[in-house]
């Protein structure tokens, strides 16, 4: 990997981390204030993006190392390992989010479940727009520098946008009186991940 490609990959990764930290905090607060399990789950998914982007940065840095005696063809294949680690992060995150939804559906009293409020709905809309923009930006850089790890990170952004669509539907349905839809959305987010 060329030095300029590494710099560009690192730049998009830093922007992703900053964006995901702020988005995750915003969605978590909106989920708490707005009484939405789906939005809290969605915030945890965004936080997992921070960890995955750090893995991408490590993969990019290692892949940019020059050839040596042990690796006469370079270190580019390390990006495949980084992509695999991202898949594991997504799997574990999905299981945790699904469990939150299942717990609410099967172990809480239906009458005590509160419908989410407008702030949770607004957070879902902001999340969809932000994560989709992050997907396209990361994807364009990944294609430009031919980085598998960065492309995997782009798809992680896309999965977050899709999970936010699930949150939007669940929150909207719960606000219209279908209280369990918020928790069902958590399970759907799990399956999307």
C-alpha positions as CSV (number, residue, x, y, z in Angstrom):
1,X,0.0,0.0,0.0
2,X,1.4,3.4,-1.0
3,X,2.0,6.1,1.6
4,X,-0.7,8.4,0.2
5,X,-3.2,5.5,0.2
6,X,-2.4,4.9,3.9
7,X,-2.9,8.5,4.7
8,X,-6.2,8.6,2.9
9,X,-7.4,5.4,4.6
10,X,-6.3,6.7,8.0
11,X,-8.1,10.0,7.4
12,X,-11.4,8.4,6.6
13,X,-11.0,6.1,9.6
14,X,-10.4,9.0,12.0
15,X,-13.5,10.8,10.6
16,X,-15.5,7.6,11.0
17,X,-14.4,7.2,14.7
18,X,-15.3,10.8,15.5
19,X,-18.6,10.6,13.7
20,X,-19.5,7.3,15.4
21,X,-18.6,8.5,18.9
22,X,-20.8,11.5,18.6
23,X,-23.6,9.6,16.9
24,X,-23.5,6.8,19.5
25,X,-23.7,9.2,22.4
26,X,-26.5,11.1,20.7
27,X,-28.5,7.9,20.0
28,X,-27.9,6.5,23.5
29,X,-29.2,9.7,25.1
30,X,-32.1,9.9,22.7
31,X,-32.9,6.2,23.5
32,X,-32.8,6.8,27.3
33,X,-34.8,10.1,27.1
34,X,-37.1,8.7,24.4
35,X,-37.6,5.3,26.2
36,X,-36.6,3.3,23.1
37,X,-34.8,0.0,23.4
38,X,-34.3,0.0,19.6
39,X,-32.5,3.3,19.8
40,X,-30.3,2.2,22.7
41,X,-29.5,-1.0,20.7
42,X,-28.7,1.2,17.7
43,X,-26.3,3.3,19.7
44,X,-24.4,0.2,20.8
45,X,-24.2,-0.8,17.2
46,X,-22.7,2.6,16.4
47,X,-20.2,2.2,19.2
48,X,-19.1,-1.1,17.8
49,X,-18.2,0.8,14.6
50,X,-15.6,2.7,16.6
51,X,-13.9,-0.6,17.6
52,X,-14.1,-2.0,14.1
53,X,-12.6,1.2,12.6
54,X,-9.7,0.9,15.0
55,X,-9.2,-2.7,13.7
56,X,-9.2,-1.3,10.2
57,X,-6.6,1.3,11.1
58,X,-4.4,-1.3,12.5
59,X,-4.9,-3.5,9.4
60,X,-4.1,-0.6,7.1
61,X,-1.0,0.3,9.0
62,X,0.3,-3.3,9.0
63,X,-0.6,-3.8,5.3
64,X,1.4,-0.8,4.4
65,X,4.7,-2.3,5.7
66,X,7.3,-3.0,3.1
67,X,8.4,-6.5,2.0
68,X,10.8,-8.3,4.3
69,X,12.5,-11.7,4.5
70,X,9.4,-13.3,6.1
71,X,7.0,-11.6,3.7
72,X,8.6,-11.2,0.3
73,X,5.3,-10.1,-1.3
74,X,4.4,-7.6,1.3
75,X,1.8,-7.5,4.1
76,X,-1.4,-6.7,2.1
77,X,-3.2,-9.9,3.1
78,X,-3.3,-8.7,6.7
79,X,-6.4,-6.7,5.5
80,X,-8.3,-10.0,5.1
81,X,-7.6,-10.7,8.8
82,X,-8.9,-7.3,9.7
83,X,-12.0,-7.9,7.7
84,X,-12.6,-11.2,9.5
85,X,-12.2,-9.5,12.9
86,X,-14.8,-6.9,11.8
87,X,-17.2,-9.8,11.0
88,X,-16.7,-11.2,14.5
89,X,-17.5,-7.8,16.0
90,X,-20.6,-7.5,14.0
91,X,-21.8,-11.0,15.0
92,X,-21.3,-10.4,18.8
93,X,-22.9,-6.9,18.5
94,X,-25.9,-8.5,16.7
95,X,-26.4,-11.1,19.4
96,X,-26.3,-8.5,22.2
97,X,-28.9,-6.4,20.4
98,X,-31.1,-9.3,19.7
99,X,-31.0,-10.4,23.3
100,X,-32.2,-7.0,24.5
101,X,-35.3,-7.2,22.3
102,X,-36.1,-10.8,23.3
103,X,-35.8,-9.9,27.0
104,X,-38.3,-7.1,26.6
105,X,-40.8,-9.2,24.6
106,X,-40.7,-12.3,26.7
107,X,-39.8,-11.2,30.2
108,X,-41.4,-7.8,30.7
109,X,-45.1,-7.0,31.4
110,X,-46.7,-5.7,28.2
111,X,-48.7,-3.1,30.2
112,X,-45.5,-1.6,31.6
113,X,-43.8,-1.1,28.3
114,X,-43.7,2.6,27.4
115,X,-44.0,3.9,23.9
116,X,-40.9,5.8,22.7
117,X,-41.1,9.6,22.2
118,X,-40.4,11.9,19.3
119,X,-36.6,12.4,20.2
120,X,-36.0,8.7,19.5
121,X,-37.7,9.0,16.1
122,X,-35.6,12.0,15.2
123,X,-32.4,10.3,16.3
124,X,-33.3,7.4,14.0
125,X,-33.7,9.7,11.0
126,X,-30.4,11.5,11.8
127,X,-28.7,8.2,12.2
128,X,-29.9,6.9,8.8
129,X,-28.7,10.0,7.0
130,X,-25.4,10.2,8.8
131,X,-24.5,6.5,8.5
132,X,-25.5,6.3,4.8
133,X,-23.2,9.3,4.1
134,X,-20.4,7.6,6.0
135,X,-21.0,4.4,3.9
136,X,-20.6,6.3,0.6
137,X,-17.6,8.3,1.7
138,X,-15.8,5.2,3.2
139,X,-16.7,3.1,0.1
140,X,-15.3,5.6,-2.3
141,X,-12.0,5.8,-0.5
142,X,-11.9,2.0,-0.1
143,X,-12.3,1.6,-3.9
144,X,-9.8,4.3,-4.6
145,X,-7.0,2.7,-2.5
146,X,-8.2,-0.9,-3.1
147,X,-8.6,-1.7,0.6
148,X,-10.7,-4.7,1.6
149,X,-10.6,-3.8,5.3
150,X,-11.9,-0.2,4.5
151,X,-14.6,-1.7,2.3
152,X,-15.7,-4.0,5.2
153,X,-15.9,-0.9,7.4
154,X,-18.0,0.8,4.8
155,X,-20.4,-2.1,4.9
156,X,-20.4,-1.8,8.6
157,X,-21.7,1.8,8.2
158,X,-24.3,0.5,5.8
159,X,-25.5,-2.2,8.3
160,X,-25.8,0.6,10.9
161,X,-28.0,2.6,8.4
162,X,-30.2,-0.4,7.9
163,X,-30.5,-1.0,11.6
164,X,-31.5,2.6,12.0
165,X,-34.3,2.0,9.4
166,X,-35.4,-0.9,11.6
167,X,-35.3,1.5,14.6
168,X,-37.3,4.1,12.8
169,X,-40.0,1.6,11.9
170,X,-40.1,0.1,15.4
171,X,-40.1,3.4,17.1
172,X,-42.8,4.8,14.8
173,X,-45.0,1.8,15.2
174,X,-44.6,1.8,19.0
175,X,-45.5,5.5,19.0
176,X,-48.7,4.6,17.1
177,X,-49.7,2.1,19.8
178,X,-47.9,-1.1,18.8
179,X,-45.6,-1.0,21.8
180,X,-43.8,-4.3,21.1
181,X,-42.6,-3.0,17.7
182,X,-39.7,-1.1,19.4
183,X,-38.4,-4.4,20.8
184,X,-39.2,-6.3,17.6
185,X,-37.1,-3.8,15.8
186,X,-34.2,-4.7,18.1
187,X,-34.5,-8.3,17.0
188,X,-34.7,-7.2,13.3
189,X,-31.6,-5.1,13.8
190,X,-29.9,-8.2,15.2
191,X,-30.8,-10.2,12.1
192,X,-29.6,-7.3,9.8
193,X,-26.3,-7.3,11.5
